[in-house]
Structures are given as C-alpha cells and as structure tokens.
Amino acid sequence: MTLIRHTLYMTLRHLRELWRQPWFVAVTLVQPVIWLLLFGALFKRVIEIPGFHAHSYIAFLAPGVVVMTAMFNSAWSGMALIDDLNRGVTARFLVSPVRREALIAGRILKEAVVVVIQSLIFLSTTFLAANLIPKWMRSVSDVNPVNWAVEAGRSATSANPDWGLVAARVGFLSALLVVCLAFATNAFRSYQRTV
C-alpha cells in the first residue's frame, strides 16, 4: 500500500509540473499530427498493395504514431530526471522515506496521462504492414516492444479484435515494465551510494 501511495504522490508532483506548463502537451502533439497528415496523405494508396490488410492507411498508421509519441515522451521524461539529478532533487528524495520504485513509477504514470491526452485528440501508428517487409525485419519486429504495443493497439481497434493477441502483447509489455522498473530502482540505489 505504501508503494501505491508514494507512486500516486510522485505522479501528482509530476502532473503539477505539467499543469504549470500545459504547452508541453501541445508541443508534443505537433510531431504526431505532422506524421498523420504527411504520411497519411503520402501513403494513402498503399492500401491497394496486395497483402495489405487494412481498409484505411490512417487507421493503420494511428496506433504506431501513438506508440512513437509515447516513446519520445518517455525520452523527454528521462531528460527531466537528469535535470532533477543535477539540481539535487533526486538526492533529496533518496534520503526521504519514499519508495525508490515510486520515483520512476510516478514519472511513468505522468507520461501515461500525457499519452492518453494526446491519444484522445488523435491516434497514431507505424508505417507498413508486417507481411510487406523483409523476413529479417519481421524477425526483429517480433522482439521489438514498440511493435508489441502497435500490434496490441491495431488489434484492439480493429473491427474483429483478437483479444488473445492483445493480452499477450500487454503481458510482454508488462514484463518489460517490471524488468525496467527493477533496473531503474537498482540504478537509484547505486546512485544513492555515491551521494
């Protein structure tokens, strides 16, 4: 229960930062909108390619753009963490009783809120169907977490969702989240020993 309470506290801290600078959501919306408009218009006839299994390229593209937006937002979140490290904010949290996992989980939840806000305004996806790319690329995409999220998004928003596929991809992503959270927590412990 303490971990949940600490995570919510850290999430609220980061959401207050977002509330003071709401332009961040607007700025991060520009790139996905450009992708949707540019690639949507550029590749709209790709649906005519034999083997392409979507009725609209925009519908195909949207989940990929959402996932890429989330990835870029998480990179900016990492930059904010570096800033907190440099200003000594993280060091102060590390000597407090806050759970180490909450320091990262709070940032993750804040970024999830940003992605939900952006997703509600439009959707995004990646650029080409898996059956149209070379076999070696398909093999790489099978172990790519971005592809897991895109596949889950496409299936969940299709006319006939494959909930088994969605559950499997969400499971993979959840397992990756646990591994990354453990890694980040250990990194905090290592950093704390140097402070």
N, C-alpha and C positions, 0 to 999 in steps of 0.2 A: 504494500500500500504506500510505503514511503517513496518508493521509486516512482509510482504514478503521480503522487503529489508533487514531488520535485520536478518531474518532467513537465507537468502542467504549469508549474511556476516558471520554469525556464522558457516554455513555449509562450506564455503570456509576456514575459520580458521581451522576447524577440518580436512578438506581434505588436507590442507598444512601439518598438523601433519602426516597424512597418507603418503603423498608424501615423507616426510623425513624418514619415517620408513615403506617402502613398504613390508618389510619382514612379517609384521603383516598379510597381506592378504595370503601370502604363508603359514604361520604357521597355520592360521585358516582353510586352505584348507586340511591339513593333516587329521584331525579327520573325516570330511565327506568322504574323499576318502577311509579311512580305513573302515568306515561303509559300503560304497557301495561295496567295494571289499570283506570284511569279510561276511557281512550279505547277499550280493548278491549271493556269492558262497554257503554259508551255507544254505540258504533258497530257492535256485533256483527251487527246486522241489515242493515248497508249492503251485505253480500254479495248480498242479494236484489234490489238495484237492477239493472235490465237494463244490460248493458255492463260490469259489474264482473267482472273476470276472476280472481277468487281464490276458493278454497273456504273460507277462514278469514280473518277480518279480523285476527286476531292474527298469523297468518303473513304477511299483507300489511304489517302495522304494524311488525313487528320490525326489518327492515333499516333503516327510516327512523329509528327510535329509536336504533339503534347509531350511525348516521351523525351524528345530532344530538348524541349523547353525546360522540362524538369531537370535534365542533366546539366544544362547551362546554369540554371538557378542554383543547383547544388554546388557548382563550382564557385559561384559568387558567394555562397554561404561559407565555403572554405576560406575565401579571402577575408570575410568578416571575422572568422575565427582567428586567422593570422593577425588581424588588427587587434583583436582582444588580447592575444598573446603578447603583442608588442607593447600595448598600453598597460599591461599588468592586471587586466580584468580577470583573465583566466586564473592567474596566480591567486587572486583573492578568493575566487570560487573554490579553488582546490584546497584552501585552508579552512573552508567552511564545511559544515556537515552535509552539504548537498551531495547526492549520489553522483558518481562520475558518469554513469550511463545517462543520467538526466541531462548532463551538459551537451551531449551530442543529440540525444533523442529530442530535446526541446527545439534544436535547430532543424532537425528533420521534420518535425510536425509543423513548424512555421513554414518551411518550404512546401510542405504538402498543402497547407492552406493557400499559399500563393498559386500553386499549380491548379488547385480546384477553382480558384477565382478566374484564372486565365482560361481554364477549360470551359467554364460556364459561358465565357464571352465567345469562344470558337474552339475548334478541335484541330489536332494535327497528326501527322503520321510520316512514315518513311516512304521512299520513292519508287520502289519497284517490287513486284510480286516475287516471292522466293522461287517459284518454278521458272522464272525467266532469267535468273542469274546463274553463273557458272557453278558447277558442283562444289568446287573447293570453297567458294564464298558461302554456299548453303551450309557446309560443314562448320565454317567459322561462325556463321549466324546462329547455329544451334546452341552454341555455348555463350552467346552474347546476351548479357542481361537486358540491354536495350531492346533486342529482338524479342525476348520473352515478354516484356511489357507491351510492345507493339502487337504481338500476336494475341495476347490476352485482350487488349483493347479492341482489336479488329473483330475477334470472335464475339466478345460481349455486345458489340454494337451492330452485329450482322442480323439479318432477318431470321436466321436459324442459329442461335448461339450454341457453341459446343462448350457447355459449362464444365465438362471434364478437362478440356484443354485450358480453359480459363483458370480452373482450380490448380492444375499442375503448374502453370506459369506463375501464378500468385504464390504457390508453395516454393518454387525455385527462388523467386524474388525475396520471399520472407526469410528463407535460409541464408541468402546472401546478406540480407539486412542484419541478421544475428551475427554472422561472421564479421561484418564490417563494424558493427557496434562493439563487439569484443576487441577487435583490433584497435579501434579508437580509444576505448577505455584503457587498454594496456599502454597506449601511447601517452595518455594523460598521466598514468602512474609513472611512466619513465620520465616525463617532463617534470612531474612534481618532485621527483628525487633530485633534480638538478636545480630546483628553486631554493 
